[in-house]
Amino acid sequence: MAIAVTNIPRLERELHTEIYPGTEIMTDVGTHHFVKSSSHPDRVLVPQPSDDPHDPLNWSRLRKLVVISIATAVSFSQGLGPLALAPMFPQLMESFDADLAAVVKFTGVCILVLGFSNFFWIPIQTTFGRRPVLIFSTLICVVSNVWRATAKSYGSYMGACVLNGFGAGPAETSQPEIIADILFLHERGAYNTLYFTAYFGSLMVGPIIAGPMAEHVGWRNFFWFNTALLALVLILVVFFFPETKWQRTPPSEISAVDTPPPVDTNDSLEKPTLSTIHNENADPEIQSTTNSNDNNAPTTAAPTSQIVGHGTPCKRQFALYQLSPNGDNIRTLLTAFYIPWKLHLFPIIELSAFVVSWSASVFLTLNLTQSQAFAAPPYNFSSQTIGFFNFAILVGALIGLLTNGPLSDWISMRATLRNRGVREPEMRLPTMIPYLVVCIVGNFVVAFGYEYKWDWRIIVLIGYTAAGIQVAALPAIVSTYAVDSYKPVAGSIFVTITVNKNLWGYGFSEFITKWIEASGFVKPIMMNMSLTVLWCLCAVPFYVWGKRVRKWTAKSDVHDM
């Protein structure tokens, strides 16, 4: 028989703490025990899969790997072109008879449109599924790259950049939702790291490929190469990527199942389990169950599906789009469009948006200034050499991605143990400290190295590598903090972040070139670094009072999406 899920007040009394969305209970509490995986007694399946073999959570590991690989290929191929122009600026200036500031606008306009395009793509993705978004966005990227390769005038090429930016929007927002669709919570960390590696890696690999191609075979051939890559990815999506969106029970309708006591009492009572407790409006991916005749009876796992890992998508999941079973598609579409705007009112999400925006701006600064600095005397480097300098950023990004996860987990777990098994999202924020220090060092090296013509090895090996480290780590930390606090609207969170990031990126690209020409490299780069440090320091009050901020929004309807 179904009974109420939550017993939050009793848990709060036993733990002597308040439980708000984002708070996680990492161990059994008194008489409260939580749903366990049948194959791993110490692991909870979050969310609980259905008994349908077509449920993406039940798909085989091979099928999931294929889906994730294709989604990663989409993120990489769509992100390869928009920021690949930096080493080919001299060739573009010659081809279109334009100055440096004019060709830098190609990048700025593209990333501006890319950010705002997600106000179109995410509502479509939420309403009609992930598959149509990946298909049509990749198709648009194919067309725009053909246009880029054949453009004969400045205005025509700018139009191709606008279309490319519109088509590439899902590169920044689709894969996190696909990962959440098909993977359990304990599996998502590694695959989110893969996503960040693929997307940020594409932004760094693009210039590495574009520079040598521009010098040896012409800049237009880079976009023909990109067209071929996108066409291949489009074929893979059409024939091998099933729909991952799955209709699950709304949080407000979840109920627990009354089950008999476990046979092995010692195992049930003594082994701590990973679990998450939410209030009535939170995402109840893990539910406690209580015996209806005895409120003090220990709880046991609800029956877990025996088809986990053995399911497969059905033919319907390869259709071009999916409609909501309740027929409420228009309302879903409008809600998905509205929520990213509403999220700008949430302080935690604004913190995340500003830190991500300016951390990414540190990387964008290198992208926009490398030709301006290294193609000029005394360096006089070629497009190929300047393109190869981006290897340092890529290596730095890999360092950031490989170190951030373990360090963040270690810091938050130690804090959880000190907090008697209760984990708060804010516990990850101290991980920002070493990466902020790296960010500051890298900016100083680049700014003063450019200005005073230091040895290029110092600028690239220290400054560029540091920029790669921080751009992989800082955005991951704060975006995880935001998603942990507001899990049901994870996709909309990334729209909010992306719009904020790309709007600032466009503005920065508009004035940085002329500012450098007038005042040198130090002032604009130090200004950008100072703003990055300012927003990162705003994490300090959130570390202290972030739980109170979550309390303010605990009853918001975003927890019931």
Backbone torsions as a table, in degrees:
resi	resn	phi	psi	omega
1	MET	NA	147.8	-176.5
2	ALA	-88.1	137.6	178.3
3	ILE	-134.5	173.7	-179.5
4	ALA	-64.1	145.6	-176.0
5	VAL	-81.4	-51.3	-165.1
6	THR	-88.3	144.5	171.5
7	ASN	-134.7	51.7	-171.2
8	ILE	-59.9	-46.0	-176.9
9	PRO	-56.8	-41.4	-179.1
10	ARG	-66.6	-40.5	176.9
11	LEU	-62.4	-41.7	179.5
12	GLU	-63.0	-37.5	178.4
13	ARG	-67.3	-41.8	-179.0
14	GLU	-68.6	-33.2	-177.6
15	LEU	-92.6	-12.4	-176.8
16	HIS	57.6	43.7	178.9
17	THR	-154.1	160.0	176.1
18	GLU	-89.2	145.1	179.2
19	ILE	-114.2	115.6	178.3
20	TYR	-121.6	165.3	176.9
21	PRO	-51.8	128.9	-176.4
22	GLY	107.2	-26.6	176.6
23	THR	-72.3	132.7	-178.6
24	GLU	-122.8	134.4	175.0
25	ILE	-95.1	115.3	-171.8
26	MET	-97.8	11.0	179.5
27	THR	-155.8	162.4	174.2
28	ASP	-63.6	145.1	-178.0
29	VAL	-121.9	109.1	179.2
30	GLY	55.4	-117.5	-179.5
31	THR	-91.6	5.2	-176.7
32	HIS	-95.0	122.9	178.2
33	HIS	-130.0	156.0	-166.1
34	PHE	-126.7	164.4	-174.8
35	VAL	-60.6	129.9	-177.2
36	LYS	-115.0	154.9	173.8
37	SER	-71.7	141.9	-179.9
38	SER	-68.3	-32.0	-178.5
39	SER	-88.9	-22.9	178.5
40	HIS	-131.0	96.4	-176.0
41	PRO	-58.8	-19.8	-179.8
42	ASP	-100.4	12.7	-177.0
43	ARG	-128.8	134.6	-180.0
44	VAL	-100.0	136.1	175.0
45	LEU	-83.5	115.8	-176.6
46	VAL	-129.0	116.1	-4.1
47	PRO	-79.5	169.9	178.7
48	GLN	-71.2	129.2	179.7
49	PRO	-75.1	158.0	174.3
50	SER	-84.3	-179.7	177.4
51	ASP	-92.6	10.1	-180.0
52	ASP	-87.8	124.3	179.7
53	PRO	-64.6	-16.6	179.0
54	HIS	-88.3	-5.3	174.6
55	ASP	-60.1	124.4	-179.0
56	PRO	-54.4	-28.5	177.0
57	LEU	-66.5	-22.9	-178.2
58	ASN	-93.7	-3.8	-178.1
59	TRP	-61.8	156.9	178.8
60	SER	-66.6	159.2	-179.8
61	ARG	-61.3	-38.9	179.5
62	LEU	-62.3	-45.1	179.5
63	ARG	-61.6	-42.5	179.1
64	LYS	-63.7	-40.1	179.1
65	LEU	-64.6	-38.5	177.2
66	VAL	-63.2	-45.8	-178.8
67	VAL	-62.9	-46.1	179.9
68	ILE	-64.9	-38.9	179.5
69	SER	-63.0	-41.5	179.4
70	ILE	-68.9	-41.3	177.5
71	ALA	-61.7	-39.4	177.5
72	THR	-64.9	-40.2	177.6
73	ALA	-62.8	-37.5	176.7
74	VAL	-64.0	-47.9	179.9
75	SER	-58.7	-43.2	-177.3
76	PHE	-69.0	-49.2	-174.2
77	SER	-68.5	-37.0	178.2
78	GLN	-71.0	-30.8	-179.1
79	GLY	-85.8	-8.3	-173.7
80	LEU	-68.1	-37.5	-172.1
81	GLY	-85.1	-42.9	-169.9
82	PRO	-55.3	-37.5	-178.3
83	LEU	-109.1	21.4	-177.1
84	ALA	-88.0	-0.4	-170.6
85	LEU	-78.7	-21.1	-169.0
86	ALA	-50.2	-52.1	-177.7
87	PRO	-72.5	-13.9	-179.5
88	MET	-102.5	12.0	177.3
89	PHE	-53.7	-44.0	179.5
90	PRO	-58.7	-41.6	179.6
91	GLN	-67.2	-38.6	178.5
92	LEU	-67.0	-38.4	177.0
93	MET	-59.9	-41.4	-179.7
94	GLU	-70.6	-42.4	-176.4
95	SER	-66.7	-37.2	-174.4
96	PHE	-109.4	9.7	177.4
97	ASP	50.3	53.4	-176.1
98	ALA	-128.9	160.1	176.6
99	ASP	-87.0	176.3	-175.4
100	LEU	-61.8	-44.1	-179.2
101	ALA	-59.0	-35.6	-178.5
102	ALA	-69.5	-41.5	-178.2
103	VAL	-77.0	-26.3	174.6
104	VAL	-61.7	-29.4	178.9
105	LYS	-62.7	-25.2	176.1
106	PHE	-56.1	-44.0	179.3
107	THR	-70.7	-45.3	-176.7
108	GLY	-61.9	-46.3	-179.5
109	VAL	-65.5	-39.1	-179.5
110	CYS	-61.2	-46.7	-177.7
111	ILE	-72.7	-28.5	175.7
112	LEU	-64.5	-48.8	179.3
113	VAL	-64.8	-37.7	179.6
114	LEU	-57.0	-44.6	-178.9
115	GLY	-64.9	-48.8	-176.1
116	PHE	-74.4	-19.3	179.6
117	SER	-62.4	-23.5	-178.1
118	ASN	-71.3	-14.1	171.0
119	PHE	-69.8	-17.8	172.5
120	PHE	-92.6	-47.1	-172.5
121	TRP	-71.1	-41.5	-175.6
122	ILE	-67.1	-43.8	173.7
123	PRO	-58.9	-39.2	177.0
124	ILE	-63.7	-43.7	-179.0
125	GLN	-64.4	-39.4	-179.8
126	THR	-70.3	-36.1	-174.4
127	THR	-87.5	-47.0	-172.0
128	PHE	-110.1	-4.1	174.4
129	GLY	111.6	168.3	-178.5
130	ARG	-77.9	-33.7	-174.2
131	ARG	-60.4	-50.4	179.9
132	PRO	-62.5	-32.9	179.1
133	VAL	-65.9	-46.1	179.8
134	LEU	-64.5	-39.3	-178.8
135	ILE	-65.6	-54.0	-172.9
136	PHE	-74.5	-33.6	177.5
137	SER	-67.3	-40.6	178.1
138	THR	-67.1	-37.1	176.8
139	LEU	-62.2	-42.2	177.7
140	ILE	-63.3	-39.1	178.0
141	CYS	-64.0	-37.5	176.8
142	VAL	-60.7	-49.5	-178.9
143	VAL	-62.1	-43.5	-176.7
144	SER	-67.0	-33.8	178.5
145	ASN	-73.3	-32.7	171.7
146	VAL	-62.7	-43.4	178.5
147	TRP	-61.9	-43.8	178.8
148	ARG	-60.5	-40.3	-177.1
149	ALA	-70.2	-23.1	-174.1
150	THR	-111.6	-2.5	-176.5
151	ALA	-60.8	136.1	-177.3
152	LYS	-108.0	-14.3	-178.0
153	SER	-132.4	164.4	179.3
154	TYR	-59.1	-46.6	-178.3
155	GLY	-64.1	-39.6	178.6
156	SER	-64.7	-43.3	179.9
157	TYR	-65.9	-37.7	177.3
158	MET	-62.5	-40.0	176.6
159	GLY	-61.7	-38.8	177.3
160	ALA	-64.7	-37.2	177.6
161	CYS	-64.3	-40.0	178.4
162	VAL	-62.4	-47.0	180.0
163	LEU	-65.1	-38.5	177.8
164	ASN	-63.1	-41.8	177.8
165	GLY	-62.4	-41.1	178.3
166	PHE	-63.0	-44.7	-178.1
167	GLY	-70.5	-28.0	-174.5
168	ALA	-87.1	0.2	-178.8
169	GLY	-52.7	-46.4	-178.4
170	PRO	-61.7	-15.5	176.7
171	ALA	-59.3	-26.6	-176.6
172	GLU	-97.5	-11.8	-170.7
173	THR	-132.0	-22.2	-171.7
174	SER	-76.8	-44.9	-171.8
175	GLN	-63.2	-38.2	176.4
176	PRO	-56.6	-37.4	178.6
177	GLU	-72.7	-36.4	177.6
178	ILE	-64.4	-41.4	176.9
179	ILE	-59.7	-44.0	179.1
180	ALA	-67.3	-27.6	-179.7
181	ASP	-68.4	-39.8	-167.4
182	ILE	-113.8	-7.6	-176.2
183	LEU	-120.1	146.7	175.4
184	PHE	-76.7	160.4	-173.1
185	LEU	-55.1	-42.4	-176.3
186	HIS	-71.8	-8.7	179.5
187	GLU	-99.9	-11.6	-166.7
188	ARG	-77.4	-24.6	-175.2
189	GLY	-56.7	-51.2	-177.5
190	ALA	-64.1	-37.3	-176.8
191	TYR	-78.6	-28.2	171.5
192	ASN	-67.9	-35.8	174.2
193	THR	-62.1	-41.2	177.0
194	LEU	-60.1	-41.7	179.1
195	TYR	-61.4	-50.2	179.9
196	PHE	-60.7	-38.3	178.2
197	THR	-62.3	-45.9	-177.2
198	ALA	-66.6	-46.3	-175.1
199	TYR	-71.0	-54.9	179.6
200	PHE	-65.4	-32.3	176.9
201	GLY	-62.8	-37.7	179.4
202	SER	-63.9	-36.6	179.3
203	LEU	-66.9	-25.5	-179.6
204	MET	-93.2	-34.5	-180.0
205	VAL	-72.7	-32.9	-179.8
206	GLY	-51.1	-54.5	178.2
207	PRO	-63.9	-31.1	179.1
208	ILE	-62.8	-40.1	178.6
209	ILE	-78.4	-41.1	-173.8
210	ALA	-65.3	-39.2	-177.7
211	GLY	-58.3	-57.2	178.4
212	PRO	-61.8	-38.0	179.9
213	MET	-65.9	-40.2	179.1
214	ALA	-61.8	-36.9	-177.2
215	GLU	-77.8	-37.5	-170.5
216	HIS	-100.4	-35.1	-176.3
217	VAL	-125.8	2.8	178.2
218	GLY	97.6	143.5	-174.7
219	TRP	-66.4	-26.9	-178.6
220	ARG	-65.4	-31.1	-178.0
221	ASN	-68.2	-23.7	174.5
222	PHE	-62.0	-39.7	-178.2
223	PHE	-76.6	-26.5	170.4
224	TRP	-68.1	-38.8	175.5
225	PHE	-61.5	-44.8	179.7
226	ASN	-64.7	-36.6	177.1
227	THR	-60.5	-45.3	179.8
228	ALA	-63.4	-41.7	179.0
229	LEU	-63.0	-45.3	179.8
230	LEU	-64.7	-38.5	178.4
231	ALA	-63.2	-40.4	176.9
232	LEU	-62.7	-45.2	179.3
233	VAL	-63.2	-39.1	178.8
234	LEU	-60.4	-42.4	177.7
235	ILE	-61.7	-42.2	179.0
236	LEU	-63.0	-41.2	-179.9
237	VAL	-65.2	-45.9	-176.4
238	VAL	-61.5	-42.6	-171.3
239	PHE	-99.2	-19.4	-172.0
240	PHE	-128.5	0.1	-178.5
241	PHE	-109.6	104.4	177.0
242	PRO	-80.5	164.9	177.2
243	GLU	-67.3	132.4	-179.6
244	THR	-104.0	-12.0	178.1
245	LYS	-66.4	133.9	-177.0
246	TRP	-138.2	132.2	-179.4
247	GLN	-76.3	115.4	178.4
248	ARG	-114.9	164.5	-178.1
249	THR	-65.0	128.7	177.4
250	PRO	-57.3	146.4	-177.8
251	PRO	-53.1	-36.9	-176.5
252	SER	-70.6	-12.9	-177.9
253	GLU	-105.6	0.8	-178.0
254	ILE	-69.5	137.7	173.4
255	SER	-137.0	157.5	-178.9
256	ALA	-96.4	164.2	-178.6
257	VAL	-111.3	131.3	178.3
258	ASP	-72.5	121.9	-176.7
259	THR	-128.1	155.3	-179.7
260	PRO	-69.0	160.1	179.8
261	PRO	-61.9	155.1	179.3
262	PRO	-71.4	153.5	179.2
263	VAL	-72.7	-45.2	-178.5
264	ASP	-90.8	92.8	-174.8
265	THR	-66.4	-40.8	-177.7
266	ASN	-62.9	-44.0	179.8
267	ASP	-62.4	-38.5	-175.7
268	SER	-72.7	-35.5	-173.5
269	LEU	-91.7	-24.4	-171.4
270	GLU	-99.3	-27.8	-176.9
271	LYS	-80.9	119.5	174.1
272	PRO	-69.6	144.6	-178.8
273	THR	-127.5	149.7	174.5
274	LEU	-72.8	126.0	179.9
275	SER	-152.8	162.0	-178.6
276	THR	-131.4	133.1	178.5
277	ILE	-113.1	133.5	179.0
278	HIS	-126.0	163.0	171.9
279	ASN	-82.9	-173.4	-173.0
280	GLU	-61.1	-27.5	-176.9
281	ASN	-95.4	-2.1	-176.6
282	ALA	-86.7	176.8	-179.6
283	ASP	-84.4	102.2	-172.2
284	PRO	-83.9	67.5	-177.0
285	GLU	-71.2	-26.0	176.0
286	ILE	-121.7	125.2	-177.0
287	GLN	-117.5	142.5	171.4
288	SER	-89.9	147.8	178.1
289	THR	-121.3	139.2	-178.4
290	THR	-125.0	149.1	178.1
291	ASN	-73.7	128.1	-173.9
292	SER	-66.8	-19.4	-178.5
293	ASN	-95.5	-11.4	-177.0
294	ASP	-147.3	105.3	-176.9
295	ASN	-67.1	-15.1	-179.6
296	ASN	-98.5	2.6	-177.4
297	ALA	-73.0	143.0	176.9
298	PRO	-65.0	152.8	-178.8
299	THR	-99.2	159.4	-178.4
300	THR	-132.1	169.7	-177.5
301	ALA	-71.7	137.1	169.5
302	ALA	-67.7	153.0	-177.3
303	PRO	-57.0	128.6	179.4
304	THR	-93.3	150.9	-177.7
305	SER	-67.4	135.7	178.1
306	GLN	-84.8	-1.4	-178.0
307	ILE	-103.5	6.1	176.5
308	VAL	-58.9	126.1	-179.0
309	GLY	88.0	-0.2	-178.6
310	HIS	-125.3	1.2	-178.7
311	GLY	-80.1	173.5	179.9
312	THR	-153.6	149.4	178.7
313	PRO	-68.2	152.3	178.1
314	CYS	-95.5	172.7	-177.9
315	LYS	-61.2	-37.0	-179.3
316	ARG	-61.0	-29.3	-178.6
317	GLN	-75.4	-5.0	173.2
318	PHE	-102.1	9.3	174.9
319	ALA	-67.8	163.7	-176.3
320	LEU	-65.6	-33.7	179.6
321	TYR	-153.2	165.6	178.8
322	GLN	-122.3	142.2	175.5
323	LEU	-105.7	151.0	178.5
324	SER	-63.9	133.7	-179.0
325	PRO	-64.2	-23.5	178.6
326	ASN	-89.1	0.4	176.5
327	GLY	71.8	12.8	-176.0
328	ASP	-95.9	48.5	-172.2
329	ASN	-69.6	-39.4	-178.0
330	ILE	-65.2	-43.7	179.5
331	ARG	-63.4	-41.6	178.2
332	THR	-61.9	-41.9	-179.7
333	LEU	-62.2	-46.9	-178.6
334	LEU	-67.6	-39.1	178.5
335	THR	-63.9	-43.6	-179.9
336	ALA	-63.9	-30.3	176.5
337	PHE	-74.1	-34.0	-173.8
338	TYR	-80.8	-37.7	-172.4
339	ILE	-57.8	-45.2	179.5
340	PRO	-57.7	-33.6	176.0
341	TRP	-68.9	-41.9	-179.6
342	LYS	-62.4	-34.9	-176.5
343	LEU	-65.4	-17.1	175.9
344	HIS	-64.8	-15.8	179.4
345	LEU	-86.0	-5.8	-176.4
346	PHE	-95.2	117.1	-174.2
347	PRO	-56.6	-40.2	-177.9
348	ILE	-64.0	-40.1	-179.9
349	ILE	-71.5	-34.5	175.8
350	GLU	-65.9	-40.6	175.0
351	LEU	-57.1	-48.2	-180.0
352	SER	-60.1	-45.4	-177.7
353	ALA	-61.6	-41.5	-177.0
354	PHE	-74.1	-39.4	178.2
355	VAL	-65.5	-45.1	178.3
356	VAL	-61.3	-42.8	-176.4
357	SER	-60.8	-46.9	-175.0
358	TRP	-83.6	-27.0	171.4
359	SER	-64.2	-44.1	176.4
360	ALA	-65.8	-30.6	178.9
361	SER	-66.8	-30.4	174.7
362	VAL	-61.0	-43.2	175.9
363	PHE	-67.1	-43.1	-179.5
364	LEU	-60.9	-34.7	178.0
365	THR	-57.2	-44.1	178.8
366	LEU	-64.6	-41.2	-178.9
367	ASN	-61.5	-39.3	-175.5
368	LEU	-83.5	-20.2	-173.2
369	THR	-109.5	-9.8	-171.8
370	GLN	-64.4	-40.1	176.9
371	SER	-70.5	-38.1	-179.8
372	GLN	-62.2	-35.0	-178.4
373	ALA	-87.2	-47.7	-169.2
374	PHE	-92.0	-16.7	176.4
375	ALA	-83.7	-12.0	-178.3
376	ALA	-95.4	163.6	175.1
377	PRO	-60.3	149.2	4.3
378	PRO	-88.2	2.3	-174.5
379	TYR	-80.4	-54.0	179.7
380	ASN	55.1	41.5	-178.7
381	PHE	-77.4	152.8	177.7
382	SER	-79.6	168.7	177.2
383	SER	-60.0	-38.1	179.9
384	GLN	-62.3	-46.4	-178.9
385	THR	-64.5	-43.9	179.1
386	ILE	-62.3	-40.0	176.6
387	GLY	-60.9	-41.0	-179.1
388	PHE	-66.5	-24.2	178.1
389	PHE	-60.5	-23.7	-179.6
390	ASN	-69.4	-12.9	173.0
391	PHE	-58.1	-35.9	-179.7
392	ALA	-63.8	-40.0	178.0
393	ILE	-65.2	-41.5	-179.8
394	LEU	-63.3	-43.9	177.4
395	VAL	-62.1	-41.6	177.2
396	GLY	-61.5	-40.9	178.7
397	ALA	-62.7	-40.5	178.3
398	LEU	-64.5	-39.5	176.2
399	ILE	-61.8	-45.4	179.4
400	GLY	-61.9	-42.1	-178.6
401	LEU	-69.8	-35.4	-178.4
402	LEU	-77.2	-28.1	-177.1
403	THR	-95.3	-30.6	-173.3
404	ASN	-63.5	-46.1	-177.3
405	GLY	-59.9	-56.4	179.1
406	PRO	-59.8	-41.1	-179.8
407	LEU	-65.2	-43.9	179.7
408	SER	-62.9	-43.8	179.3
409	ASP	-63.8	-41.1	-178.7
410	TRP	-65.4	-45.2	-179.8
411	ILE	-64.3	-45.7	-177.9
412	SER	-70.1	-33.3	178.9
413	MET	-69.0	-40.4	177.0
414	ARG	-62.9	-40.7	178.1
415	ALA	-65.7	-36.3	178.4
416	THR	-64.3	-43.2	179.2
417	LEU	-62.8	-40.0	177.7
418	ARG	-67.8	-23.2	-178.0
419	ASN	-98.2	23.2	175.9
420	ARG	59.9	40.8	173.8
421	GLY	85.5	5.8	178.8
422	VAL	-102.7	120.7	179.9
423	ARG	-104.2	133.5	174.6
424	GLU	-111.1	146.6	179.7
425	PRO	-57.5	-30.3	-177.6
426	GLU	-65.1	-16.5	-176.8
427	MET	-65.6	-17.0	178.0
428	ARG	-81.9	-20.0	-171.0
429	LEU	-61.2	-35.2	178.2
430	PRO	-59.4	-18.2	177.5
431	THR	-61.8	-21.0	-179.6
432	MET	-65.4	-24.9	-169.6
433	ILE	-56.7	-56.5	-177.4
434	PRO	-62.8	-33.9	-178.6
435	TYR	-74.5	-28.7	174.5
436	LEU	-68.1	-39.9	176.4
437	VAL	-60.8	-45.0	177.6
438	VAL	-60.1	-41.7	179.3
439	CYS	-59.2	-45.5	-179.0
440	ILE	-63.3	-46.9	-180.0
441	VAL	-59.8	-46.4	-178.7
442	GLY	-61.4	-41.4	179.5
443	ASN	-65.5	-40.4	177.7
444	PHE	-62.5	-43.9	-178.7
445	VAL	-62.8	-45.1	-178.5
446	VAL	-67.1	-47.7	-175.6
447	ALA	-62.1	-52.9	-177.0
448	PHE	-76.9	-28.3	176.0
449	GLY	-66.0	-45.0	175.2
450	TYR	-59.3	-48.6	-171.9
451	GLU	-65.9	-41.6	-174.3
452	TYR	-106.6	17.2	171.8
453	LYS	55.3	50.3	176.1
454	TRP	-65.6	167.8	174.1
455	ASP	-56.4	132.2	-176.1
456	TRP	-59.3	-27.7	-179.3
457	ARG	-63.0	-38.9	178.9
458	ILE	-66.2	-45.4	-177.8
459	ILE	-63.1	-46.2	-174.6
460	VAL	-77.4	-50.5	-173.3
461	LEU	-69.9	-31.7	179.4
462	ILE	-100.0	-55.7	-174.6
463	GLY	-66.1	-49.3	-178.9
464	TYR	-67.7	-40.6	179.2
465	THR	-63.6	-42.2	178.6
466	ALA	-61.7	-39.5	178.4
467	ALA	-62.7	-39.5	177.6
468	GLY	-66.0	-40.0	179.7
469	ILE	-61.4	-49.8	-174.5
470	GLN	-70.8	-33.3	-177.3
471	VAL	-73.7	-20.1	175.3
472	ALA	-84.6	-30.3	-171.9
473	ALA	-94.1	-53.0	-174.2
474	LEU	-60.1	-47.3	177.5
475	PRO	-61.7	-37.1	-179.8
476	ALA	-64.8	-39.9	-177.8
477	ILE	-66.1	-51.2	-174.4
478	VAL	-74.8	-32.5	177.8
479	SER	-70.2	-34.6	174.2
480	THR	-63.9	-39.9	176.5
481	TYR	-59.3	-44.6	179.8
482	ALA	-65.7	-44.7	-178.9
483	VAL	-66.7	-40.2	177.1
484	ASP	-60.3	-32.3	-178.1
485	SER	-82.3	-27.3	-176.6
486	TYR	-138.9	62.7	-173.7
487	LYS	-56.9	-42.0	-173.8
488	PRO	-63.8	-17.2	-177.8
489	VAL	-118.2	37.9	-176.5
490	ALA	-58.0	-44.1	-179.8
491	GLY	-62.1	-43.0	179.8
492	SER	-67.4	-31.7	176.4
493	ILE	-59.7	-44.0	-179.0
494	PHE	-68.9	-28.4	173.4
495	VAL	-65.3	-47.5	179.2
496	THR	-58.1	-46.2	179.8
497	ILE	-63.5	-45.8	-175.9
498	THR	-63.9	-42.5	178.9
499	VAL	-62.0	-45.3	179.7
500	ASN	-61.5	-45.7	-178.0
501	LYS	-63.3	-48.0	-174.2
502	ASN	-76.6	-26.8	175.2
503	LEU	-66.0	-44.2	177.2
504	TRP	-67.2	-40.2	178.8
505	GLY	-58.6	-41.2	177.9
506	TYR	-64.0	-47.9	179.9
507	GLY	-60.5	-41.7	-179.4
508	PHE	-64.4	-40.8	-179.8
509	SER	-66.6	-25.2	-178.8
510	GLU	-71.2	-34.1	-173.1
511	PHE	-114.2	-12.9	-172.1
512	ILE	-67.6	-39.5	-177.0
513	THR	-62.6	-49.5	-179.5
514	LYS	-68.5	-33.7	178.1
515	TRP	-64.4	-41.9	178.2
516	ILE	-63.9	-41.8	179.0
517	GLU	-61.7	-33.3	-177.4
518	ALA	-87.3	-36.6	-170.7
519	SER	-124.7	-2.0	-177.5
520	GLY	90.4	180.0	-173.8
521	PHE	-81.4	-28.4	-169.4
522	VAL	-64.8	-50.0	-173.5
523	LYS	-61.0	-51.2	-179.3
524	PRO	-66.1	-39.1	-178.3
525	ILE	-70.9	-38.8	178.0
526	MET	-69.3	-35.2	175.5
527	MET	-61.9	-46.5	-180.0
528	ASN	-63.1	-40.9	178.3
529	MET	-64.1	-40.7	-178.9
530	SER	-62.2	-40.6	177.4
531	LEU	-66.6	-37.7	176.7
532	THR	-60.7	-45.6	179.4
533	VAL	-64.1	-40.9	179.9
534	LEU	-58.0	-49.5	-177.5
535	TRP	-68.0	-35.3	177.6
536	CYS	-66.4	-36.4	178.1
537	LEU	-67.9	-22.6	175.5
538	CYS	-64.5	-16.2	176.9
539	ALA	-68.5	-20.3	-179.0
540	VAL	-62.5	-53.2	176.5
541	PRO	-61.9	-29.6	176.9
542	PHE	-70.3	-34.5	176.4
543	TYR	-63.1	-35.6	-177.9
544	VAL	-83.9	-44.8	-172.4
545	TRP	-118.7	14.2	-176.9
546	GLY	-61.1	-34.2	179.4
547	LYS	-65.4	-35.6	176.5
548	ARG	-64.8	-37.8	177.8
549	VAL	-64.1	-40.9	177.4
550	ARG	-65.8	-31.4	176.5
551	LYS	-62.6	-38.4	-179.4
552	TRP	-60.3	-32.5	-175.3
553	THR	-109.2	13.3	-175.0
554	ALA	-63.6	-28.7	-178.4
555	LYS	-96.9	7.1	-178.8
556	SER	-66.5	149.2	-179.3
557	ASP	-72.2	-8.1	178.0
558	VAL	-66.9	-21.2	177.8
559	HIS	-78.6	-6.4	-176.8
560	ASP	-117.6	21.7	-178.4
561	MET	-75.9	NA	NA
